[in-house]
Every structure is written in structure tokens, then in C-alpha cells.
Amino acid sequence: MSICPICNGLEHMHYACPSCQHQMEDAGKLETFYGPYSPYEEWGDTEMTNGYMDQAAGECMHIFSCPHCGLQTTQGVEEVASP
């Protein structure tokens, strides 16, 4: 079984904004933005319908936003083996 190091607080991702080069902030897992109850659903259920090949690639999709210019982007975070 694999887990997301960011969701589980094992790592912090440092990602530069492609527009202004300032550091972007992790806004959370993509699937938590689908609807009011999506943060409470099983994680595997929404990964199959999010439009990304993240489940097959072993990635957890996160939304990153730039506090400087407001750009938002989706970035895959490689999952690691569960300890």
C-alpha cells in the first residue's frame, strides 16, 4: 500500500510558480474540492474519476496556489510505500 507524503505530513513540497517564480502553497488534495462531502469520501473512490492517470501512476493530485500572482495548478505528488 502506498501513501501520499504530503497528505500524511511526512514531507513538504516546494514548487515554484511557473508564472512569477514565487513559492506556491499546497491548497490540498484535488479530490477534496469536488463537493461538500468529498473530503469525507474514501480516497480511492474519487481517484478513479478525477480525470488524471494518478492512480495508475502512483500519484496523489494536489492543487497548488501562488499567493503572489494567484495562479493555481494541479501537480501530482509521488506516493511512497506505507511504513
CORWONOR-V82117 format. One record per residue. N is the residue number from 1. PSI is psi in whole degrees, -180 to 180 (* if undefined). OMEGA is omega in whole degrees, -180 to 180 (none if undefined). D_CENTER is the distance of its C-alpha to the mean C-alpha in Angstrom with 2 decimals. Layout:
# CORWONOR-V82117
n:N psi:PSI omega:OMEGA d_center:D_CENTER
n:N psi:PSI omega:OMEGA d_center:D_CENTER
This chain:
# CORWONOR-V82117
n:1 psi:140 omega:179 d_center:17.82
n:2 psi:155 omega:-179 d_center:14.56
n:3 psi:158 omega:177 d_center:11.92
n:4 psi:125 omega:-180 d_center:8.62
n:5 psi:-25 omega:179 d_center:10.24
n:6 psi:-46 omega:179 d_center:7.97
n:7 psi:-32 omega:-177 d_center:8.02
n:8 psi:10 omega:175 d_center:11.63
n:9 psi:20 omega:180 d_center:12.62
n:10 psi:-28 omega:-178 d_center:13.91
n:11 psi:163 omega:171 d_center:12.54
n:12 psi:133 omega:-179 d_center:11.48
n:13 psi:133 omega:177 d_center:10.01
n:14 psi:113 omega:-174 d_center:12.61
n:15 psi:122 omega:-179 d_center:11.95
n:16 psi:138 omega:178 d_center:15.01
n:17 psi:128 omega:180 d_center:15.22
n:18 psi:-16 omega:-179 d_center:16.80
n:19 psi:-50 omega:-174 d_center:19.21
n:20 psi:-2 omega:178 d_center:20.62
n:21 psi:7 omega:173 d_center:19.35
n:22 psi:160 omega:-179 d_center:18.51
n:23 psi:131 omega:179 d_center:15.63
n:24 psi:157 omega:179 d_center:12.48
n:25 psi:141 omega:177 d_center:10.95
n:26 psi:120 omega:179 d_center:7.51
n:27 psi:-6 omega:177 d_center:7.91
n:28 psi:179 omega:-179 d_center:5.67
n:29 psi:135 omega:-177 d_center:4.00
n:30 psi:-45 omega:-174 d_center:5.39
n:31 psi:-20 omega:-180 d_center:8.26
n:32 psi:-9 omega:-179 d_center:9.48
n:33 psi:4 omega:-176 d_center:10.75
n:34 psi:-34 omega:-178 d_center:12.99
n:35 psi:176 omega:-175 d_center:15.92
n:36 psi:-25 omega:-179 d_center:17.62
n:37 psi:-2 omega:-177 d_center:17.46
n:38 psi:-32 omega:177 d_center:14.06
n:39 psi:-17 omega:-177 d_center:12.78
n:40 psi:-3 omega:180 d_center:15.90
n:41 psi:162 omega:175 d_center:15.70
n:42 psi:137 omega:-175 d_center:15.35
n:43 psi:-39 omega:-178 d_center:11.89
n:44 psi:-29 omega:-178 d_center:13.59
n:45 psi:-45 omega:-176 d_center:15.29
n:46 psi:-23 omega:179 d_center:12.61
n:47 psi:-25 omega:-179 d_center:11.00
n:48 psi:-15 omega:-175 d_center:14.48
n:49 psi:15 omega:-175 d_center:14.71
n:50 psi:-3 omega:178 d_center:11.60
n:51 psi:1 omega:179 d_center:13.44
n:52 psi:158 omega:177 d_center:11.48
n:53 psi:33 omega:-174 d_center:13.01
n:54 psi:-36 omega:-178 d_center:10.01
n:55 psi:-43 omega:179 d_center:12.19
n:56 psi:-31 omega:-178 d_center:15.10
n:57 psi:-6 omega:-179 d_center:13.46
n:58 psi:41 omega:-179 d_center:12.03
n:59 psi:155 omega:174 d_center:8.39
n:60 psi:122 omega:-176 d_center:5.24
n:61 psi:127 omega:179 d_center:3.38
n:62 psi:150 omega:174 d_center:1.45
n:63 psi:130 omega:176 d_center:5.19
n:64 psi:138 omega:179 d_center:7.59
n:65 psi:147 omega:180 d_center:11.17
n:66 psi:120 omega:180 d_center:14.43
n:67 psi:-15 omega:-178 d_center:16.94
n:68 psi:-52 omega:-176 d_center:19.75
n:69 psi:-10 omega:177 d_center:19.68
n:70 psi:1 omega:180 d_center:17.18
n:71 psi:139 omega:174 d_center:15.24
n:72 psi:140 omega:179 d_center:11.78
n:73 psi:156 omega:178 d_center:9.75
n:74 psi:133 omega:-176 d_center:6.84
n:75 psi:135 omega:176 d_center:6.09
n:76 psi:135 omega:178 d_center:6.00
n:77 psi:125 omega:-178 d_center:6.26
n:78 psi:127 omega:178 d_center:9.64
n:79 psi:153 omega:-179 d_center:10.52
n:80 psi:163 omega:179 d_center:13.87
n:81 psi:139 omega:179 d_center:16.99
n:82 psi:134 omega:-179 d_center:17.47
n:83 psi:* omega:none d_center:20.24
